[in-house]
Amino acid sequence: MSDDKDIKLIEVLSKHYSETFDLVRQVVARRDRLFLYILLVIFVLLLYMSNPEAIRDWVNSVFSSQLKVENGTEIAPLFDVSVIGAVLLLGLLSLSHTYFQAVLHVERQYDYVYKLEDQLSKHFEDPAFTREGRHYLKHQHKFSGWTKSIFWYLFPFLYLAFMLFWMWFLVINPVTPLIYKIVDFAISLSILNSLRLYLLALNRRQ
């Protein structure tokens, strides 16, 4: 009777282990996509900082051409340059917050995977169910450690540098109205706070 319970327990745990790691892989793929989206928005913001009027004209031309096709009439510019900057920054805030959550979720789930591996390995003489967690950590290549350094340290540092550069741009930019500067500063501080909490959470895991 005890053997039947052990077999049933192993089946349940192994199924849960597989489902958990499938979910982790999905979140990892989502995290990687968010990282690329953040880089894309930062690139657009850098272009915006170098020539705000060019970005304004491009965005307005895209929307105007679509509306002109539908209505057959010329459309006046729809978006002011400051509005475009605020929208881009809001998009960066949303992507960043979701990205930080995804990274922390992946790390927590890996901890859970390790616990499941420990539970399953107790029922086998040879190491089992350790390929994705303990075995990987023990035998990971130097390149994996370098990749972790990029995502955990280099990227946050460069992100912080970019945000400080952006806030300096807001101060010296004479074109942006005061109300938009206040809004952009509020959004920028929100991004910096999310980054701060993200780094604190990562450091607690060390």
C-alpha positions in Angstrom: 0.0 0.0 0.0 2.9 2.3 0.8 4.6 1.6 -2.5 1.3 2.5 -4.3 1.3 5.9 -2.4 4.9 6.5 -3.3 4.3 5.8 -7.0 1.2 8.0 -7.0 3.2 10.8 -5.2 6.0 10.5 -7.8 3.6 10.7 -10.7 1.9 13.8 -9.2 5.2 15.5 -8.5 6.8 14.7 -11.8 3.7 16.0 -13.7 3.7 19.2 -11.6 7.5 19.5 -12.2 7.0 19.4 -15.9 4.1 21.8 -15.9 6.0 24.2 -13.7 9.0 24.3 -15.9 6.8 24.7 -19.0 5.4 27.8 -17.4 8.9 29.0 -16.5 9.9 28.7 -20.2 6.9 30.8 -21.2 7.7 33.5 -18.8 11.4 33.5 -19.9 10.2 34.0 -23.5 8.0 36.8 -22.4 10.9 38.4 -20.5 13.2 38.3 -23.5 10.5 39.9 -25.7 10.0 42.7 -23.1 13.7 43.3 -23.0 13.8 43.8 -26.8 10.8 46.1 -26.6 12.5 48.2 -23.9 15.6 48.5 -26.1 13.5 49.6 -29.0 11.6 52.3 -27.1 14.9 53.6 -25.7 16.3 53.7 -29.2 13.3 55.8 -30.3 13.7 58.1 -27.3 17.3 58.6 -28.2 16.2 59.6 -31.7 13.6 61.8 -30.2 16.2 63.5 -28.1 18.5 64.1 -31.1 15.7 65.6 -33.3 12.3 65.9 -31.7 10.8 67.7 -34.7 11.8 64.9 -37.0 10.0 62.3 -34.8 7.0 64.6 -34.6 6.8 65.0 -38.4 7.2 61.2 -38.9 4.5 60.3 -36.4 2.1 62.8 -37.8 2.8 61.8 -41.4 2.0 58.2 -40.6 -1.3 59.1 -38.9 -2.2 61.7 -41.5 -1.6 59.4 -44.4 -3.9 56.8 -42.9 -6.7 59.3 -42.2 -6.2 60.9 -45.6 -6.7 57.5 -47.3 -10.0 57.1 -45.4 -11.3 60.6 -45.8 -9.6 61.8 -49.0 -8.7 65.2 -47.4 -5.6 66.7 -45.9 -5.2 66.3 -42.2 -3.6 68.9 -39.9 -0.8 67.6 -37.6 -2.4 65.6 -34.8 0.4 65.3 -32.2 2.6 67.8 -30.6 6.2 66.8 -30.0 5.8 66.9 -26.2 2.8 64.6 -26.4 4.9 62.1 -28.4 7.7 62.2 -25.8 5.2 61.6 -22.9 3.6 58.7 -24.7 6.9 57.1 -25.4 7.9 57.5 -21.8 4.6 56.0 -20.6 5.3 53.0 -22.8 8.7 52.6 -21.4 7.3 52.7 -17.8 4.8 50.0 -18.7 7.3 47.8 -20.4 9.9 48.3 -17.7 7.6 47.4 -14.8 6.3 44.3 -16.6 9.9 43.3 -17.4 11.1 43.6 -13.8 8.1 41.6 -12.7 8.9 38.9 -15.2 12.5 38.6 -14.2 11.7 38.3 -10.5 8.9 35.8 -11.3 11.4 33.6 -13.2 13.9 33.7 -10.4 11.2 32.7 -7.8 10.0 29.9 -10.0 13.5 28.5 -10.4 13.7 28.4 -6.6 10.4 26.4 -6.6 11.8 24.1 -9.3 14.8 23.4 -7.1 12.5 22.4 -4.3 10.5 20.1 -6.5 13.8 18.5 -7.7 14.8 17.8 -4.2 11.5 16.2 -3.4 11.6 14.0 -6.5 15.3 13.1 -6.1 14.6 11.5 -2.7 12.9 8.6 -4.5 15.8 7.7 -6.7 19.3 6.4 -6.0 20.9 8.2 -8.9 20.5 12.0 -9.5 17.2 12.6 -11.2 15.1 15.6 -12.1 18.1 17.9 -11.7 18.8 18.7 -15.3 17.0 22.1 -15.3 18.0 23.3 -11.9 20.8 22.0 -9.7 22.7 20.3 -12.5 22.6 23.4 -14.6 23.8 25.6 -11.7 26.7 23.2 -11.0 27.8 22.8 -14.6 26.8 26.1 -16.1 29.3 27.6 -18.5 31.2 30.9 -18.0 29.1 32.4 -20.8 25.9 31.8 -18.8 27.5 33.7 -15.9 28.5 36.5 -18.3 24.9 36.6 -19.6 23.6 36.9 -16.1 26.0 39.8 -15.4 24.6 41.6 -18.5 21.0 41.3 -17.5 21.5 41.8 -13.7 24.2 44.5 -13.6 25.2 46.0 -16.9 21.6 46.6 -18.3 20.3 48.2 -15.0 23.4 50.4 -14.9 23.0 51.5 -18.5 19.2 52.0 -18.0 19.9 54.2 -15.0 22.4 56.2 -17.1 19.9 56.7 -19.8 17.2 57.8 -17.4 19.5 60.4 -15.9 20.5 61.6 -19.4 16.8 61.8 -20.3 16.0 63.9 -17.2 18.9 66.2 -18.0 17.5 66.6 -21.5 14.2 67.6 -20.0 15.9 70.3 -18.0 17.8 71.9 -20.9 15.1 71.5 -23.5 13.6 74.9 -24.0 10.8 73.7 -26.3 9.0 71.3 -23.9 6.2 73.2 -22.0 6.5 73.1 -18.2 3.4 70.9 -17.7 4.9 68.2 -19.9 8.2 68.5 -18.1 6.4 67.9 -14.8 4.6 64.9 -16.3 7.8 63.5 -17.8 9.7 63.9 -14.6 6.9 62.1 -12.7 7.1 59.2 -15.1 10.9 59.2 -15.0 10.9 59.0 -11.2 8.4 56.1 -11.4 10.7 54.2 -13.7 13.7 54.9 -11.4 11.7 53.7 -8.4 10.7 50.5 -10.2 14.4 50.0 -11.1 15.4 50.6 -7.5 12.9 48.1 -6.1 14.0 45.6 -8.8 17.7 45.9 -7.9 16.8 45.5 -4.2 14.9 42.4 -4.9 17.7 40.9 -6.9 20.3 41.7 -4.2 18.2 40.0 -1.6 18.5 36.9 -3.7 22.3 36.9 -3.5 
